[in-house]
Amino acid sequence: MKKIAAALLAVLIIFSFCSCSATKKNVLIISGAEIDSEVFTYYLDKVIQRPADYGLTDSPSDKDIKEATVNECKKYLAANTEFRDNGLSLSSAEKVEISENVNDFWVRFENHYNEIGVSKQTLTKIFTSQAYSDAIFSETYDKGSENAAAEKAIQDYFYNNYISFRTVCAYFTSADGTTPMTQAEKNDLIAAFNSLPQAAGNNADKFSDAVNTAGYTLSDSVILKKGSDRYPDGFFGKVYAQADNTVQIIIYDECVFAVWKENLKDKGDNIYVNYRSSCIRDLYSSEADIKTEEYIGSMTVEEKGNAVNRIIKKLT
């Protein structure tokens, strides 16, 4: 009986292994390394969902979809390879963050990924590879604050591309937002806003009091990056050119703003530190992308049978 049980167990193990292998069949060989169906499917799904992010038209051909997906698989493999070759490692905190992000992602999109055949295990591999890519970028371009020249470049970028302000905005509509104001009502509202700079002088507290007296609510401090679409066209440039600790009235067709410009440097180093990594990314991402494209351009690709085309046909 023991021999029979052992034999059955061995069969079950083999069957289980084969079943798992069947669902994660290798579909590509990139420079000697194998890419399984789930990794390919994950990136294929991303390309199909947002083709413009990969330089494709809204209705790309299967050929273009395949090429873009293969490139993403190359980047995935390149990150894993370079991370290992550079002797880098992830901290315990970074590993915990990956696990938490995967769990959160899986809770929200489990049904979708089950439907297309991507497991939680594969998501962990994908998220880990992205962490590898981020670590490589930091290792290459973050020289540390002790490098005076590099640090100055980052700080200059931050203070040239971010502004800090508090604002109040009123729309040219009725209180319920359904009826446009008459021209006389608009004129009265603009006149009320135009009185705020004189009431405030160069004092933030007086500005806040004047806004409250007028029946409006002043926002908390806003840190805005150049190019953001959170505010109307031209808003950033107008506020950037504004003197610190002053009020500016900005009028658009649909609304009027009263903006208190803050001195970004006066807000302390913590603000800069919070945005430092983003600034480094902005400064050097183009250079990093060029290096990556050169790296993956040298990779060879071999398809295993017709598996890739079958996956593309299934998802499209």
NUMAR-580915 format. One record per residue (C-alpha): chain; z, x, y. Coordinates in nm, 3 decimals, always signed. Layout:
# NUMAR-580915
<bake kette="A" Z="Z" X="X" Y="Y"/>
...
# end
This chain:
# NUMAR-580915
<bake kette="A" Z="+0.000" X="+0.000" Y="+0.000"/>
<bake kette="A" Z="+0.086" X="+0.284" Y="+0.236"/>
<bake kette="A" Z="-0.256" X="+0.442" Y="+0.173"/>
<bake kette="A" Z="-0.430" X="+0.110" Y="+0.238"/>
<bake kette="A" Z="-0.229" X="+0.055" Y="+0.556"/>
<bake kette="A" Z="-0.312" X="+0.408" Y="+0.674"/>
<bake kette="A" Z="-0.678" X="+0.353" Y="+0.599"/>
<bake kette="A" Z="-0.680" X="+0.024" Y="+0.787"/>
<bake kette="A" Z="-0.506" X="+0.189" Y="+1.083"/>
<bake kette="A" Z="-0.766" X="+0.464" Y="+1.087"/>
<bake kette="A" Z="-1.045" X="+0.206" Y="+1.082"/>
<bake kette="A" Z="-0.883" X="+0.016" Y="+1.368"/>
<bake kette="A" Z="-0.847" X="+0.333" Y="+1.574"/>
<bake kette="A" Z="-1.209" X="+0.427" Y="+1.513"/>
<bake kette="A" Z="-1.322" X="+0.072" Y="+1.593"/>
<bake kette="A" Z="-1.115" X="+0.070" Y="+1.911"/>
<bake kette="A" Z="-1.260" X="+0.404" Y="+2.018"/>
<bake kette="A" Z="-1.614" X="+0.291" Y="+1.949"/>
<bake kette="A" Z="-1.561" X="-0.034" Y="+2.139"/>
<bake kette="A" Z="-1.430" X="+0.154" Y="+2.441"/>
<bake kette="A" Z="-1.717" X="+0.402" Y="+2.422"/>
<bake kette="A" Z="-1.966" X="+0.116" Y="+2.402"/>
<bake kette="A" Z="-1.842" X="-0.034" Y="+2.728"/>
<bake kette="A" Z="-1.844" X="+0.303" Y="+2.904"/>
<bake kette="A" Z="-2.165" X="+0.447" Y="+2.770"/>
<bake kette="A" Z="-2.289" X="+0.755" Y="+2.954"/>
<bake kette="A" Z="-2.603" X="+0.667" Y="+3.148"/>
<bake kette="A" Z="-2.673" X="+0.979" Y="+3.356"/>
<bake kette="A" Z="-2.650" X="+1.354" Y="+3.314"/>
<bake kette="A" Z="-2.616" X="+1.524" Y="+3.652"/>
<bake kette="A" Z="-2.638" X="+1.901" Y="+3.637"/>
<bake kette="A" Z="-2.494" X="+1.891" Y="+3.287"/>
<bake kette="A" Z="-2.210" X="+1.647" Y="+3.365"/>
<bake kette="A" Z="-2.216" X="+1.293" Y="+3.228"/>
<bake kette="A" Z="-2.174" X="+0.978" Y="+3.440"/>
<bake kette="A" Z="-2.067" X="+0.668" Y="+3.252"/>
<bake kette="A" Z="-2.190" X="+0.314" Y="+3.304"/>
<bake kette="A" Z="-1.879" X="+0.198" Y="+3.489"/>
<bake kette="A" Z="-1.893" X="+0.470" Y="+3.753"/>
<bake kette="A" Z="-2.263" X="+0.402" Y="+3.803"/>
<bake kette="A" Z="-2.200" X="+0.026" Y="+3.822"/>
<bake kette="A" Z="-1.925" X="+0.069" Y="+4.082"/>
<bake kette="A" Z="-2.152" X="+0.259" Y="+4.318"/>
<bake kette="A" Z="-2.449" X="+0.035" Y="+4.241"/>
<bake kette="A" Z="-2.243" X="-0.267" Y="+4.342"/>
<bake kette="A" Z="-2.150" X="-0.103" Y="+4.673"/>
<bake kette="A" Z="-2.516" X="-0.022" Y="+4.748"/>
<bake kette="A" Z="-2.626" X="-0.377" Y="+4.666"/>
<bake kette="A" Z="-2.350" X="-0.533" Y="+4.877"/>
<bake kette="A" Z="-2.409" X="-0.319" Y="+5.187"/>
<bake kette="A" Z="-2.754" X="-0.154" Y="+5.168"/>
<bake kette="A" Z="-2.758" X="-0.067" Y="+5.540"/>
<bake kette="A" Z="-2.462" X="+0.167" Y="+5.484"/>
<bake kette="A" Z="-2.689" X="+0.375" Y="+5.263"/>
<bake kette="A" Z="-2.990" X="+0.379" Y="+5.493"/>
<bake kette="A" Z="-3.169" X="+0.096" Y="+5.312"/>
<bake kette="A" Z="-3.334" X="-0.223" Y="+5.436"/>
<bake kette="A" Z="-3.174" X="-0.564" Y="+5.382"/>
<bake kette="A" Z="-3.401" X="-0.620" Y="+5.082"/>
<bake kette="A" Z="-3.440" X="-0.277" Y="+4.918"/>
<bake kette="A" Z="-3.651" X="-0.212" Y="+4.612"/>
<bake kette="A" Z="-3.490" X="-0.134" Y="+4.278"/>
<bake kette="A" Z="-3.622" X="+0.220" Y="+4.314"/>
<bake kette="A" Z="-3.445" X="+0.268" Y="+4.647"/>
<bake kette="A" Z="-3.127" X="+0.110" Y="+4.510"/>
<bake kette="A" Z="-3.133" X="+0.345" Y="+4.214"/>
<bake kette="A" Z="-3.187" X="+0.651" Y="+4.430"/>
<bake kette="A" Z="-2.901" X="+0.560" Y="+4.664"/>
<bake kette="A" Z="-2.668" X="+0.491" Y="+4.371"/>
<bake kette="A" Z="-2.755" X="+0.817" Y="+4.199"/>
<bake kette="A" Z="-2.679" X="+1.000" Y="+4.526"/>
<bake kette="A" Z="-2.334" X="+0.837" Y="+4.536"/>
<bake kette="A" Z="-2.276" X="+0.947" Y="+4.177"/>
<bake kette="A" Z="-2.376" X="+1.299" Y="+4.279"/>
<bake kette="A" Z="-2.122" X="+1.293" Y="+4.563"/>
<bake kette="A" Z="-1.857" X="+1.168" Y="+4.322"/>
<bake kette="A" Z="-1.929" X="+1.453" Y="+4.086"/>
<bake kette="A" Z="-1.954" X="+1.708" Y="+4.369"/>
<bake kette="A" Z="-1.610" X="+1.613" Y="+4.501"/>
<bake kette="A" Z="-1.454" X="+1.645" Y="+4.155"/>
<bake kette="A" Z="-1.622" X="+1.980" Y="+4.094"/>
<bake kette="A" Z="-1.547" X="+2.134" Y="+4.433"/>
<bake kette="A" Z="-1.186" X="+2.017" Y="+4.425"/>
<bake kette="A" Z="-1.137" X="+2.188" Y="+4.089"/>
<bake kette="A" Z="-1.328" X="+2.503" Y="+4.180"/>
<bake kette="A" Z="-1.127" X="+2.546" Y="+4.502"/>
<bake kette="A" Z="-0.801" X="+2.522" Y="+4.312"/>
<bake kette="A" Z="-0.679" X="+2.227" Y="+4.518"/>
<bake kette="A" Z="-0.419" X="+1.973" Y="+4.410"/>
<bake kette="A" Z="-0.290" X="+1.636" Y="+4.523"/>
<bake kette="A" Z="+0.072" X="+1.591" Y="+4.623"/>
<bake kette="A" Z="+0.299" X="+1.343" Y="+4.448"/>
<bake kette="A" Z="+0.285" X="+1.122" Y="+4.757"/>
<bake kette="A" Z="-0.096" X="+1.124" Y="+4.751"/>
<bake kette="A" Z="-0.100" X="+1.028" Y="+4.384"/>
<bake kette="A" Z="+0.141" X="+0.743" Y="+4.451"/>
<bake kette="A" Z="-0.079" X="+0.627" Y="+4.738"/>
<bake kette="A" Z="-0.384" X="+0.625" Y="+4.510"/>
<bake kette="A" Z="-0.197" X="+0.417" Y="+4.253"/>
<bake kette="A" Z="-0.079" X="+0.169" Y="+4.517"/>
<bake kette="A" Z="-0.428" X="+0.138" Y="+4.667"/>
<bake kette="A" Z="-0.584" X="+0.079" Y="+4.326"/>
<bake kette="A" Z="-0.324" X="-0.185" Y="+4.240"/>
<bake kette="A" Z="-0.384" X="-0.363" Y="+4.571"/>
<bake kette="A" Z="-0.761" X="-0.344" Y="+4.526"/>
<bake kette="A" Z="-0.737" X="-0.472" Y="+4.170"/>
<bake kette="A" Z="-0.521" X="-0.769" Y="+4.271"/>
<bake kette="A" Z="-0.783" X="-0.876" Y="+4.524"/>
<bake kette="A" Z="-1.103" X="-0.800" Y="+4.333"/>
<bake kette="A" Z="-1.011" X="-0.806" Y="+3.964"/>
<bake kette="A" Z="-1.237" X="-1.102" Y="+3.885"/>
<bake kette="A" Z="-1.535" X="-0.939" Y="+4.054"/>
<bake kette="A" Z="-1.496" X="-0.606" Y="+3.876"/>
<bake kette="A" Z="-1.432" X="-0.770" Y="+3.542"/>
<bake kette="A" Z="-1.753" X="-0.966" Y="+3.592"/>
<bake kette="A" Z="-1.967" X="-0.658" Y="+3.660"/>
<bake kette="A" Z="-1.790" X="-0.444" Y="+3.401"/>
<bake kette="A" Z="-1.577" X="-0.200" Y="+3.600"/>
<bake kette="A" Z="-1.224" X="-0.136" Y="+3.475"/>
<bake kette="A" Z="-0.908" X="-0.057" Y="+3.668"/>
<bake kette="A" Z="-0.915" X="+0.286" Y="+3.505"/>
<bake kette="A" Z="-1.254" X="+0.354" Y="+3.660"/>
<bake kette="A" Z="-1.132" X="+0.239" Y="+4.001"/>
<bake kette="A" Z="-0.854" X="+0.496" Y="+3.970"/>
<bake kette="A" Z="-1.115" X="+0.765" Y="+3.898"/>
<bake kette="A" Z="-1.318" X="+0.654" Y="+4.202"/>
<bake kette="A" Z="-1.020" X="+0.644" Y="+4.437"/>
<bake kette="A" Z="-0.900" X="+0.980" Y="+4.309"/>
<bake kette="A" Z="-1.241" X="+1.133" Y="+4.372"/>
<bake kette="A" Z="-1.230" X="+1.002" Y="+4.730"/>
<bake kette="A" Z="-0.889" X="+1.165" Y="+4.772"/>
<bake kette="A" Z="-1.045" X="+1.486" Y="+4.642"/>
<bake kette="A" Z="-1.321" X="+1.457" Y="+4.902"/>
<bake kette="A" Z="-1.066" X="+1.402" Y="+5.181"/>
<bake kette="A" Z="-0.864" X="+1.703" Y="+5.062"/>
<bake kette="A" Z="-1.175" X="+1.923" Y="+5.062"/>
<bake kette="A" Z="-1.260" X="+1.809" Y="+5.416"/>
<bake kette="A" Z="-0.908" X="+1.885" Y="+5.541"/>
<bake kette="A" Z="-0.905" X="+2.222" Y="+5.369"/>
<bake kette="A" Z="-1.235" X="+2.312" Y="+5.535"/>
<bake kette="A" Z="-1.197" X="+2.174" Y="+5.887"/>
<bake kette="A" Z="-0.827" X="+2.135" Y="+5.965"/>
<bake kette="A" Z="-0.731" X="+2.485" Y="+6.078"/>
<bake kette="A" Z="-0.374" X="+2.383" Y="+6.161"/>
<bake kette="A" Z="-0.211" X="+2.346" Y="+6.502"/>
<bake kette="A" Z="-0.139" X="+2.719" Y="+6.517"/>
<bake kette="A" Z="-0.511" X="+2.785" Y="+6.564"/>
<bake kette="A" Z="-0.518" X="+2.745" Y="+6.942"/>
<bake kette="A" Z="-0.895" X="+2.724" Y="+6.988"/>
<bake kette="A" Z="-0.948" X="+2.470" Y="+6.709"/>
<bake kette="A" Z="-0.651" X="+2.263" Y="+6.824"/>
<bake kette="A" Z="-0.777" X="+2.253" Y="+7.183"/>
<bake kette="A" Z="-1.113" X="+2.122" Y="+7.064"/>
<bake kette="A" Z="-0.939" X="+1.838" Y="+6.881"/>
<bake kette="A" Z="-0.713" X="+1.755" Y="+7.175"/>
<bake kette="A" Z="-1.005" X="+1.761" Y="+7.420"/>
<bake kette="A" Z="-1.194" X="+1.522" Y="+7.196"/>
<bake kette="A" Z="-0.897" X="+1.287" Y="+7.178"/>
<bake kette="A" Z="-0.835" X="+1.270" Y="+7.552"/>
<bake kette="A" Z="-1.208" X="+1.235" Y="+7.626"/>
<bake kette="A" Z="-1.267" X="+0.956" Y="+7.375"/>
<bake kette="A" Z="-0.950" X="+0.745" Y="+7.386"/>
<bake kette="A" Z="-0.781" X="+0.543" Y="+7.660"/>
<bake kette="A" Z="-0.446" X="+0.368" Y="+7.685"/>
<bake kette="A" Z="-0.386" X="+0.049" Y="+7.880"/>
<bake kette="A" Z="-0.216" X="-0.290" Y="+7.901"/>
<bake kette="A" Z="-0.419" X="-0.593" Y="+7.995"/>
<bake kette="A" Z="-0.428" X="-0.965" Y="+8.054"/>
<bake kette="A" Z="-0.743" X="-1.168" Y="+8.006"/>
<bake kette="A" Z="-0.834" X="-1.521" Y="+8.114"/>
<bake kette="A" Z="-1.146" X="-1.711" Y="+8.010"/>
<bake kette="A" Z="-1.346" X="-1.931" Y="+8.242"/>
<bake kette="A" Z="-1.271" X="-2.246" Y="+8.043"/>
<bake kette="A" Z="-1.017" X="-2.527" Y="+8.038"/>
<bake kette="A" Z="-0.677" X="-2.474" Y="+7.880"/>
<bake kette="A" Z="-0.802" X="-2.603" Y="+7.544"/>
<bake kette="A" Z="-1.104" X="-2.372" Y="+7.563"/>
<bake kette="A" Z="-1.361" X="-2.650" Y="+7.538"/>
<bake kette="A" Z="-1.471" X="-2.723" Y="+7.894"/>
<bake kette="A" Z="-1.629" X="-2.464" Y="+8.126"/>
<bake kette="A" Z="-1.460" X="-2.417" Y="+8.461"/>
<bake kette="A" Z="-1.632" X="-2.529" Y="+8.776"/>
<bake kette="A" Z="-1.740" X="-2.254" Y="+9.014"/>
<bake kette="A" Z="-1.449" X="-2.343" Y="+9.244"/>
<bake kette="A" Z="-1.202" X="-2.307" Y="+8.954"/>
<bake kette="A" Z="-1.355" X="-1.972" Y="+8.860"/>
<bake kette="A" Z="-1.324" X="-1.852" Y="+9.218"/>
<bake kette="A" Z="-0.957" X="-1.953" Y="+9.228"/>
<bake kette="A" Z="-0.887" X="-1.770" Y="+8.899"/>
<bake kette="A" Z="-1.063" X="-1.455" Y="+9.017"/>
<bake kette="A" Z="-0.873" X="-1.469" Y="+9.346"/>
<bake kette="A" Z="-0.544" X="-1.496" Y="+9.156"/>
<bake kette="A" Z="-0.636" X="-1.190" Y="+8.947"/>
<bake kette="A" Z="-0.748" X="-0.998" Y="+9.257"/>
<bake kette="A" Z="-0.399" X="-1.042" Y="+9.402"/>
<bake kette="A" Z="-0.240" X="-0.855" Y="+9.109"/>
<bake kette="A" Z="-0.322" X="-0.496" Y="+9.217"/>
<bake kette="A" Z="-0.157" X="-0.544" Y="+9.555"/>
<bake kette="A" Z="+0.148" X="-0.705" Y="+9.395"/>
<bake kette="A" Z="+0.180" X="-0.423" Y="+9.141"/>
<bake kette="A" Z="+0.122" X="-0.123" Y="+9.363"/>
<bake kette="A" Z="+0.159" X="+0.174" Y="+9.128"/>
<bake kette="A" Z="+0.449" X="+0.026" Y="+8.935"/>
<bake kette="A" Z="+0.402" X="-0.096" Y="+8.578"/>
<bake kette="A" Z="+0.711" X="-0.320" Y="+8.590"/>
<bake kette="A" Z="+0.590" X="-0.491" Y="+8.907"/>
<bake kette="A" Z="+0.253" X="-0.550" Y="+8.746"/>
<bake kette="A" Z="+0.420" X="-0.707" Y="+8.444"/>
<bake kette="A" Z="+0.632" X="-0.928" Y="+8.671"/>
<bake kette="A" Z="+0.326" X="-1.037" Y="+8.869"/>
<bake kette="A" Z="+0.141" X="-1.128" Y="+8.549"/>
<bake kette="A" Z="+0.438" X="-1.328" Y="+8.421"/>
<bake kette="A" Z="+0.474" X="-1.507" Y="+8.756"/>
<bake kette="A" Z="+0.107" X="-1.604" Y="+8.736"/>
<bake kette="A" Z="+0.176" X="-1.761" Y="+8.397"/>
<bake kette="A" Z="-0.003" X="-1.507" Y="+8.179"/>
<bake kette="A" Z="+0.109" X="-1.274" Y="+7.902"/>
<bake kette="A" Z="+0.058" X="-0.899" Y="+7.932"/>
<bake kette="A" Z="-0.051" X="-0.721" Y="+7.615"/>
<bake kette="A" Z="+0.135" X="-0.434" Y="+7.456"/>
<bake kette="A" Z="-0.015" X="-0.088" Y="+7.504"/>
<bake kette="A" Z="-0.364" X="-0.064" Y="+7.356"/>
<bake kette="A" Z="-0.519" X="+0.262" Y="+7.236"/>
<bake kette="A" Z="-0.896" X="+0.217" Y="+7.246"/>
<bake kette="A" Z="-1.161" X="+0.451" Y="+7.112"/>
<bake kette="A" Z="-1.494" X="+0.499" Y="+7.282"/>
<bake kette="A" Z="-1.763" X="+0.295" Y="+7.108"/>
<bake kette="A" Z="-1.522" X="+0.032" Y="+6.980"/>
<bake kette="A" Z="-1.652" X="-0.325" Y="+6.978"/>
<bake kette="A" Z="-1.308" X="-0.477" Y="+7.040"/>
<bake kette="A" Z="-1.387" X="-0.528" Y="+7.409"/>
<bake kette="A" Z="-1.705" X="-0.625" Y="+7.600"/>
<bake kette="A" Z="-1.983" X="-0.380" Y="+7.676"/>
<bake kette="A" Z="-1.894" X="-0.130" Y="+7.946"/>
<bake kette="A" Z="-1.520" X="-0.199" Y="+7.926"/>
<bake kette="A" Z="-1.428" X="+0.146" Y="+7.795"/>
<bake kette="A" Z="-1.627" X="+0.329" Y="+8.062"/>
<bake kette="A" Z="-1.476" X="+0.125" Y="+8.345"/>
<bake kette="A" Z="-1.120" X="+0.185" Y="+8.227"/>
<bake kette="A" Z="-1.182" X="+0.552" Y="+8.144"/>
<bake kette="A" Z="-1.296" X="+0.609" Y="+8.505"/>
<bake kette="A" Z="-0.993" X="+0.422" Y="+8.641"/>
<bake kette="A" Z="-0.704" X="+0.621" Y="+8.790"/>
<bake kette="A" Z="-0.384" X="+0.630" Y="+8.586"/>
<bake kette="A" Z="-0.104" X="+0.389" Y="+8.683"/>
<bake kette="A" Z="-0.334" X="+0.153" Y="+8.871"/>
<bake kette="A" Z="-0.470" X="-0.198" Y="+8.817"/>
<bake kette="A" Z="-0.839" X="-0.278" Y="+8.790"/>
<bake kette="A" Z="-0.996" X="-0.625" Y="+8.782"/>
<bake kette="A" Z="-1.301" X="-0.642" Y="+8.552"/>
<bake kette="A" Z="-1.513" X="-0.956" Y="+8.562"/>
<bake kette="A" Z="-1.755" X="-1.067" Y="+8.290"/>
<bake kette="A" Z="-1.961" X="-1.384" Y="+8.260"/>
<bake kette="A" Z="-1.709" X="-1.546" Y="+8.029"/>
<bake kette="A" Z="-1.375" X="-1.397" Y="+8.137"/>
<bake kette="A" Z="-1.179" X="-1.176" Y="+8.373"/>
<bake kette="A" Z="-0.949" X="-0.884" Y="+8.289"/>
<bake kette="A" Z="-0.663" X="-0.727" Y="+8.481"/>
<bake kette="A" Z="-0.612" X="-0.379" Y="+8.334"/>
<bake kette="A" Z="-0.316" X="-0.147" Y="+8.386"/>
<bake kette="A" Z="-0.439" X="+0.204" Y="+8.303"/>
<bake kette="A" Z="-0.178" X="+0.423" Y="+8.135"/>
<bake kette="A" Z="-0.167" X="+0.802" Y="+8.124"/>
<bake kette="A" Z="-0.239" X="+0.888" Y="+7.762"/>
<bake kette="A" Z="-0.070" X="+1.228" Y="+7.786"/>
<bake kette="A" Z="+0.249" X="+1.070" Y="+7.921"/>
<bake kette="A" Z="+0.285" X="+0.866" Y="+7.602"/>
<bake kette="A" Z="+0.394" X="+1.173" Y="+7.408"/>
<bake kette="A" Z="+0.258" X="+1.395" Y="+7.133"/>
<bake kette="A" Z="+0.317" X="+1.132" Y="+6.863"/>
<bake kette="A" Z="+0.015" X="+0.934" Y="+6.982"/>
<bake kette="A" Z="-0.211" X="+1.237" Y="+6.953"/>
<bake kette="A" Z="-0.067" X="+1.327" Y="+6.612"/>
<bake kette="A" Z="-0.140" X="+0.975" Y="+6.486"/>
<bake kette="A" Z="-0.508" X="+1.007" Y="+6.579"/>
<bake kette="A" Z="-0.555" X="+1.377" Y="+6.506"/>
<bake kette="A" Z="-0.704" X="+1.336" Y="+6.158"/>
<bake kette="A" Z="-0.948" X="+1.073" Y="+6.286"/>
<bake kette="A" Z="-1.056" X="+1.310" Y="+6.563"/>
<bake kette="A" Z="-1.117" X="+1.591" Y="+6.315"/>
<bake kette="A" Z="-1.325" X="+1.351" Y="+6.106"/>
<bake kette="A" Z="-1.533" X="+1.255" Y="+6.411"/>
<bake kette="A" Z="-1.582" X="+1.616" Y="+6.517"/>
<bake kette="A" Z="-1.687" X="+1.761" Y="+6.184"/>
<bake kette="A" Z="-1.809" X="+1.478" Y="+5.958"/>
<bake kette="A" Z="-2.176" X="+1.538" Y="+6.046"/>
<bake kette="A" Z="-2.148" X="+1.905" Y="+5.950"/>
<bake kette="A" Z="-1.968" X="+1.810" Y="+5.629"/>
<bake kette="A" Z="-2.236" X="+1.551" Y="+5.546"/>
<bake kette="A" Z="-2.511" X="+1.809" Y="+5.590"/>
<bake kette="A" Z="-2.332" X="+2.047" Y="+5.353"/>
<bake kette="A" Z="-2.286" X="+1.770" Y="+5.099"/>
<bake kette="A" Z="-2.653" X="+1.670" Y="+5.116"/>
<bake kette="A" Z="-2.755" X="+2.032" Y="+5.062"/>
<bake kette="A" Z="-2.517" X="+2.057" Y="+4.768"/>
<bake kette="A" Z="-2.629" X="+1.740" Y="+4.592"/>
<bake kette="A" Z="-2.993" X="+1.820" Y="+4.669"/>
<bake kette="A" Z="-2.973" X="+2.105" Y="+4.419"/>
<bake kette="A" Z="-2.839" X="+1.882" Y="+4.139"/>
<bake kette="A" Z="-3.060" X="+1.784" Y="+3.849"/>
<bake kette="A" Z="-3.060" X="+1.427" Y="+3.717"/>
<bake kette="A" Z="-3.148" X="+1.301" Y="+3.371"/>
<bake kette="A" Z="-3.133" X="+0.935" Y="+3.269"/>
<bake kette="A" Z="-3.016" X="+0.850" Y="+2.920"/>
<bake kette="A" Z="-3.265" X="+0.601" Y="+2.787"/>
<bake kette="A" Z="-3.323" X="+0.285" Y="+2.991"/>
<bake kette="A" Z="-2.952" X="+0.214" Y="+3.054"/>
<bake kette="A" Z="-2.965" X="+0.263" Y="+3.431"/>
<bake kette="A" Z="-3.256" X="+0.022" Y="+3.475"/>
<bake kette="A" Z="-3.080" X="-0.238" Y="+3.259"/>
<bake kette="A" Z="-2.766" X="-0.219" Y="+3.474"/>
<bake kette="A" Z="-2.970" X="-0.252" Y="+3.793"/>
<bake kette="A" Z="-3.157" X="-0.553" Y="+3.653"/>
<bake kette="A" Z="-2.828" X="-0.715" Y="+3.554"/>
<bake kette="A" Z="-2.667" X="-0.680" Y="+3.898"/>
<bake kette="A" Z="-2.974" X="-0.760" Y="+4.107"/>
# end
